[in-house]
Amino acid sequence: MTYQRGDVIWAVDPYRSGSNSRPWVLISNDSLPYADSEYIAMILTTKSHPGNRRLTASDWEYGGSPRTSYISPWTVGTIKHDQTRTVQGRLGVGVVEEVVGELESYIEAEESA
């Protein structure tokens, strides 16, 4: 089974040792090379940091989170399909577009003064 943009999946956590997993929101689309076997994703966290996007119940198309969760738009990774575990739900298109826009603001070239 492959996933689609907006899906929240549990997958490996590169920031912790061991076999722990964490939730990720998938932000890539079908134009990604190897789109059927890897995904670009942002982490979800329960910690509120400046710049995080807080998720509400209305942000979810289905599924949800038992705790208040946030997307960290600057924490991006590539996840291989065989590193995924389970699906937690799917976020709406608007939420994904919003956090991808935030990511773009962090990586676009800054204009010289």
Buried (B, 14 or more C-beta within 10 A) or exposed (E): EEBEBBBBBBBBBEEEEEEEBBBBBBBBEEEBEEBEEBBBBBBBBEEEEEEBBEBEEEBBEEEBBEEEBBBBBBBBBEBEBEBBEEBBBBBEEEBBEBBBEBBEEEEEEEEEE
